Structures are given as C-alpha cells and as structure tokens.
Amino acid sequence: MKSKLYVGNLSFDTTEADLNDLFSQAGTVSETALINDKETGRSRGFAFVTMSDGEGAQAAATKFNGMELHGRKLTVNEAKDREAGSGGGGDRRPPRRY
C-alpha cells in the first residue's frame, strides 16, 4: 500500500529531482510533488513524497527526519489527510444583500 510523506522545511533551491534521489535511498518513490506558490511559481518550502509501500515510507521518515539538505533540517512525517472544508482563508462574512 502506498504511503504519503510530508517533507517540510525545504530550501527554496530544492527540486523534485533532489527529493526523488534522496528518498529512493529508502525505497521506491511513486510520486514527488513539490508545492509551489500559485502567483510566483516559487517553492513554498514543503513537498509530498509518495512511497510505494509503508516499509519504505517508515524507513524514509526515520532516516531523513532531521537530516540536513541544502542547509535546512528536514521535517519528515506521515502526511495527514486534509480535513473537509479546510481550504483556508477567505471572507467568512455573510453575503451582502442589496
């Protein structure tokens, strides 16, 4: 079963290829998604790495959490599902009535 990992505290210089190379040392990487800002296209400093099995994901989390990459200590742990309705921000006021 595939397991998704959250990888945080990334340097803005880190690429998906860097993450693929690193995490493939712990197991087979199915997918790597570096999260970029929609407006600037610049990295937001975190990514999701999907490993092909739970053992590889656990090994990667243990091996790489706290490891330094491009001058930053990585935060690696199991990704949590987004909660329904947690799209973030936005105007919470009721709509205007004219």
Backbone as ProteinMPNN parsed JSONL, in Angstrom:
{"seq_chain_A": "MKSKLYVGNLSFDTTEADLNDLFSQAGTVSETALINDKETGRSRGFAFVTMSDGEGAQAAATKFNGMELHGRKLTVNEAKDREAGSGGGGDRRPPRRY", "coords_chain_A": {"N_chain_A": [[0.842, -1.18, 0.0], [0.545, 2.213, -0.837], [2.247, 4.965, 0.686], [2.05, 8.244, 1.835], [4.259, 10.895, 2.43], [4.916, 13.841, 4.301], [7.11, 16.438, 3.648], [8.901, 18.853, 5.076], [10.273, 22.197, 5.705], [11.966, 22.802, 3.595], [14.641, 23.976, 1.543], [14.511, 26.746, -0.708], [15.897, 26.128, -2.934], [15.704, 23.44, -3.381], [14.763, 20.735, -5.46], [12.281, 18.682, -7.201], [13.618, 16.52, -8.291], [15.852, 16.354, -6.6], [14.601, 15.498, -4.236], [13.489, 13.078, -5.098], [15.831, 11.601, -5.664], [16.968, 11.495, -3.085], [14.949, 10.22, -1.447], [14.66, 7.81, -2.738], [16.668, 6.298, -1.777], [15.656, 5.039, 0.414], [13.602, 3.467, -0.45], [11.182, 2.591, -3.023], [10.11, 5.309, -4.888], [6.993, 6.592, -5.656], [5.737, 8.96, -6.387], [6.5, 12.446, -6.48], [5.801, 15.569, -5.202], [6.459, 18.786, -5.276], [5.475, 21.634, -3.658], [4.364, 24.623, -4.993], [4.093, 28.216, -4.972], [1.197, 29.736, -6.229], [1.113, 32.267, -7.454], [3.786, 33.261, -7.688], [5.271, 31.072, -8.479], [7.344, 30.078, -7.094], [8.922, 27.823, -4.795], [7.106, 26.673, -1.935], [8.303, 25.646, 0.226], [7.736, 23.11, 1.11], [6.882, 19.628, 0.506], [5.33, 16.674, -0.905], [5.962, 13.287, -0.725], [5.392, 10.257, -2.179], [5.656, 6.985, -1.297], [6.13, 3.628, -2.475], [5.461, 1.612, -0.711], [4.539, 0.944, 2.734], [6.67, 0.217, 4.412], [8.943, 1.323, 3.187], [8.256, 3.998, 3.397], [8.21, 4.364, 6.18], [10.882, 3.8, 6.752], [12.102, 5.906, 5.35], [11.079, 8.158, 6.708], [12.201, 7.797, 9.237], [14.936, 7.803, 8.613], [15.41, 10.277, 7.284], [14.208, 12.409, 8.664], [15.087, 15.308, 10.283], [17.495, 15.347, 9.011], [20.006, 17.174, 7.222], [19.538, 19.106, 4.336], [20.576, 20.954, 1.68], [21.327, 22.965, 3.49], [19.214, 23.086, 5.321], [17.323, 21.641, 7.982], [15.448, 18.825, 7.546], [11.938, 18.147, 7.936], [10.215, 15.31, 8.298], [7.392, 13.373, 8.034], [4.476, 11.258, 8.354], [2.012, 12.049, 6.007], [-0.976, 13.834, 6.594], [-4.46, 13.464, 5.966], [-6.333, 16.023, 4.351], [-8.634, 17.979, 6.136], [-12.145, 18.105, 5.703], [-13.409, 20.993, 4.232], [-11.294, 22.591, 4.949], [-10.091, 24.553, 3.359], [-8.891, 26.899, 3.815], [-8.413, 30.345, 4.747], [-10.087, 33.192, 3.294], [-13.14, 35.111, 2.969], [-15.305, 35.206, 5.569], [-17.648, 36.417, 6.11], [-21.222, 36.902, 5.909], [-22.969, 36.965, 2.733], [-23.527, 40.088, 1.025], [-26.567, 41.903, 1.008], [-28.454, 43.574, -1.25]], "CA_chain_A": [[0.0, 0.0, 0.0], [1.326, 3.436, -0.929], [2.233, 5.828, 1.851], [2.452, 9.602, 1.504], [5.015, 11.584, 3.46], [5.059, 15.289, 4.264], [8.507, 16.828, 3.801], [8.873, 20.291, 5.318], [11.471, 22.989, 5.956], [12.838, 22.679, 2.427], [15.272, 25.154, 0.959], [13.889, 27.13, -1.976], [16.728, 25.568, -4.002], [15.42, 22.007, -3.512], [13.916, 20.371, -6.605], [11.653, 17.356, -7.109], [14.668, 15.537, -8.593], [16.632, 16.182, -5.362], [13.807, 14.688, -3.311], [13.411, 11.738, -5.676], [17.127, 10.942, -5.437], [17.147, 11.252, -1.66], [14.003, 9.252, -0.894], [14.835, 6.499, -3.378], [17.628, 5.556, -0.948], [14.906, 4.306, 1.436], [12.619, 2.598, -1.099], [10.702, 3.038, -4.331], [9.307, 6.53, -4.866], [5.936, 6.561, -6.664], [5.421, 10.316, -6.83], [7.04, 13.557, -5.703], [5.085, 16.811, -5.521], [6.972, 19.983, -4.616], [4.372, 22.588, -3.668], [4.792, 25.955, -5.406], [3.157, 29.326, -4.846], [0.473, 29.917, -7.489], [1.395, 33.555, -8.07], [5.198, 33.469, -8.007], [5.868, 29.855, -9.001], [8.446, 29.722, -6.204], [8.618, 26.77, -3.821], [6.543, 27.105, -0.651], [9.14, 25.085, 1.287], [7.342, 21.76, 1.523], [6.553, 18.713, -0.585], [4.779, 15.376, -0.545], [6.627, 12.183, -1.408], [4.625, 9.019, -2.037], [6.469, 5.777, -1.397], [5.312, 2.524, -2.981], [4.981, 0.764, 0.384], [4.635, 1.503, 4.073], [8.001, -0.02, 4.98], [9.829, 2.337, 2.623], [7.872, 5.29, 3.964], [8.674, 4.39, 7.568], [12.345, 3.888, 6.699], [12.447, 7.257, 4.909], [10.767, 9.094, 7.789], [13.201, 7.595, 10.282], [16.267, 8.134, 8.099], [15.589, 11.641, 6.786], [13.705, 13.436, 9.577], [16.191, 15.966, 10.962], [18.674, 15.367, 8.145], [20.229, 18.46, 6.572], [19.558, 19.12, 2.872], [20.739, 22.342, 1.216], [21.438, 23.863, 4.63], [17.999, 23.099, 6.155], [16.985, 20.348, 8.593], [14.149, 18.375, 7.041], [10.88, 17.587, 8.766], [9.593, 14.244, 7.501], [6.45, 12.535, 8.772], [3.342, 10.772, 7.569], [1.088, 13.115, 5.612], [-2.338, 13.676, 7.097], [-5.489, 13.867, 5.014], [-6.921, 17.335, 4.603], [-9.971, 17.929, 6.709], [-13.164, 18.693, 4.837], [-13.681, 22.402, 4.481], [-10.127, 23.323, 5.44], [-9.47, 25.198, 2.218], [-8.121, 28.014, 4.333], [-8.672, 31.746, 4.467], [-11.334, 33.596, 2.662], [-14.037, 36.007, 3.677], [-16.313, 34.393, 6.255], [-18.85, 37.212, 6.359], [-22.357, 36.523, 5.053], [-23.031, 37.789, 1.526], [-24.271, 41.344, 1.123], [-27.904, 41.935, 0.399], [-28.665, 44.926, -1.764]], "C_chain_A": [[0.885, 1.24, 0.0], [1.17, 4.268, 0.326], [2.788, 7.192, 1.47], [3.129, 10.244, 2.702], [4.983, 13.085, 3.22], [6.54, 15.586, 4.485], [8.536, 18.35, 3.908], [10.241, 20.874, 5.602], [12.484, 22.856, 4.827], [13.429, 24.022, 2.039], [14.544, 25.477, -0.345], [14.675, 26.593, -3.171], [16.439, 24.087, -4.254], [14.46, 21.752, -4.663], [13.265, 19.01, -6.357], [12.683, 16.273, -7.379], [15.544, 15.28, -7.357], [15.903, 15.257, -4.398], [13.685, 13.252, -3.803], [14.693, 10.963, -5.4], [17.318, 10.574, -3.979], [16.246, 10.122, -1.164], [14.111, 7.882, -1.545], [15.884, 5.664, -2.646], [16.916, 4.707, 0.102], [13.893, 3.337, 0.832], [12.189, 3.187, -2.435], [9.778, 4.237, -4.179], [8.288, 6.452, -5.999], [5.682, 7.938, -7.253], [6.078, 11.326, -5.899], [6.328, 14.822, -6.142], [5.631, 17.944, -4.664], [5.902, 21.053, -4.757], [4.913, 23.991, -3.945], [3.688, 26.969, -5.184], [2.502, 29.573, -6.206], [0.853, 31.199, -8.207], [2.842, 33.695, -8.528], [5.853, 32.255, -8.655], [7.029, 29.358, -8.15], [7.986, 28.665, -5.201], [8.061, 27.37, -2.535], [7.288, 26.466, 0.521], [8.678, 23.739, 1.809], [6.929, 20.945, 0.307], [5.878, 17.477, -0.007], [5.485, 14.327, -1.385], [5.818, 10.925, -1.123], [5.553, 7.841, -2.29], [5.563, 4.613, -1.794], [4.816, 1.591, -1.888], [5.24, 1.428, 1.732], [6.005, 1.332, 4.708], [8.99, 1.023, 4.484], [9.539, 3.705, 3.19], [8.371, 5.416, 5.396], [10.19, 4.523, 7.617], [12.788, 5.296, 6.313], [12.207, 8.272, 6.018], [11.811, 8.996, 8.894], [14.571, 8.104, 9.844], [16.449, 9.626, 7.82], [15.031, 12.738, 7.686], [14.875, 14.01, 10.369], [17.477, 16.026, 10.155], [18.793, 16.727, 7.466], [20.304, 18.276, 5.055], [19.563, 20.575, 2.437], [20.699, 23.335, 2.378], [20.22, 23.944, 5.534], [17.766, 21.707, 6.716], [15.572, 19.971, 8.189], [13.217, 17.934, 8.158], [10.173, 16.559, 7.89], [8.671, 13.446, 8.415], [5.306, 12.138, 7.858], [2.392, 11.93, 7.269], [-0.298, 12.801, 6.14], [-3.314, 14.124, 6.025], [-6.009, 15.247, 5.376], [-8.314, 17.149, 5.167], [-10.94, 18.608, 5.763], [-13.388, 20.144, 5.227], [-12.485, 23.18, 4.982], [-9.357, 23.934, 4.275], [-8.687, 26.426, 2.616], [-8.651, 29.364, 3.917], [-10.038, 32.062, 3.906], [-12.18, 34.466, 3.557], [-15.174, 35.188, 4.268], [-17.595, 35.169, 6.556], [-19.999, 36.731, 5.47], [-22.404, 37.437, 3.831], [-23.876, 39.033, 1.747], [-25.621, 41.2, 0.457], [-28.17, 43.366, -0.012], [-30.12, 45.278, -1.833]], "O_chain_A": [[1.86, 1.313, 0.748], [0.111, 4.283, 0.953], [3.853, 7.293, 0.862], [2.649, 10.154, 3.831], [5.018, 13.544, 2.077], [7.153, 15.047, 5.406], [8.23, 19.051, 2.944], [11.233, 20.156, 5.723], [13.692, 22.803, 5.058], [12.795, 25.067, 2.189], [14.022, 24.58, -1.007], [14.175, 26.601, -4.295], [16.894, 23.54, -5.259], [13.466, 22.461, -4.824], [13.639, 18.284, -5.435], [12.632, 15.209, -6.762], [15.931, 14.143, -7.092], [16.499, 14.351, -3.816], [13.768, 12.313, -3.011], [14.653, 9.814, -4.958], [17.775, 9.475, -3.665], [16.721, 9.177, -0.534], [13.69, 6.888, -0.953], [15.981, 4.457, -2.868], [17.499, 3.759, 0.628], [13.378, 2.471, 1.539], [12.768, 4.163, -2.913], [8.794, 4.191, -3.441], [8.655, 6.269, -7.16], [5.445, 8.081, -8.453], [6.2, 11.098, -4.695], [6.261, 15.113, -7.337], [5.31, 18.052, -3.481], [5.467, 21.348, -5.87], [5.792, 24.486, -3.239], [2.503, 26.635, -5.204], [3.191, 29.613, -7.225], [0.913, 31.224, -9.436], [3.103, 34.189, -9.625], [6.885, 32.391, -9.314], [7.63, 28.328, -8.456], [6.819, 28.622, -4.813], [8.489, 28.44, -2.1], [6.95, 26.713, 1.679], [9.169, 23.27, 2.836], [6.665, 21.483, -0.768], [5.857, 17.263, 1.205], [5.594, 14.461, -2.604], [5.588, 10.573, 0.033], [6.154, 7.719, -3.357], [4.371, 4.614, -1.486], [3.854, 0.852, -2.099], [6.05, 2.347, 1.849], [6.456, 2.197, 5.459], [9.786, 1.549, 5.262], [10.454, 4.489, 3.439], [8.898, 6.459, 5.782], [10.723, 5.275, 8.433], [13.742, 5.823, 6.885], [13.038, 9.15, 6.245], [12.253, 10.016, 9.424], [15.276, 8.756, 10.614], [17.515, 10.181, 8.086], [15.359, 13.907, 7.483], [15.58, 13.269, 11.055], [18.44, 16.678, 10.56], [17.781, 17.361, 7.168], [21.027, 17.415, 4.553], [18.662, 21.339, 2.785], [20.111, 24.411, 2.266], [20.183, 24.786, 6.432], [17.979, 20.709, 6.028], [14.619, 20.703, 8.455], [13.652, 17.416, 9.187], [9.6, 16.906, 6.858], [9.102, 12.911, 9.437], [5.189, 12.624, 6.733], [2.017, 12.689, 8.162], [-0.737, 11.651, 6.133], [-3.033, 15.051, 5.266], [-6.115, 15.598, 6.552], [-9.07, 16.28, 4.734], [-10.587, 19.581, 5.096], [-13.536, 20.472, 6.404], [-12.637, 24.326, 5.405], [-8.131, 23.846, 4.21], [-7.896, 26.941, 1.825], [-9.265, 29.507, 2.86], [-10.994, 31.297, 4.035], [-11.954, 34.543, 4.765], [-15.923, 34.546, 3.533], [-18.515, 34.642, 7.181], [-19.758, 36.205, 4.384], [-21.927, 38.57, 3.892], [-24.812, 39.036, 2.547], [-25.785, 40.473, -0.523], [-28.112, 44.273, 0.819], [-30.468, 46.385, -2.245]]}, "name": "protein", "num_of_chains": 1, "seq": "MKSKLYVGNLSFDTTEADLNDLFSQAGTVSETALINDKETGRSRGFAFVTMSDGEGAQAAATKFNGMELHGRKLTVNEAKDREAGSGGGGDRRPPRRY"}
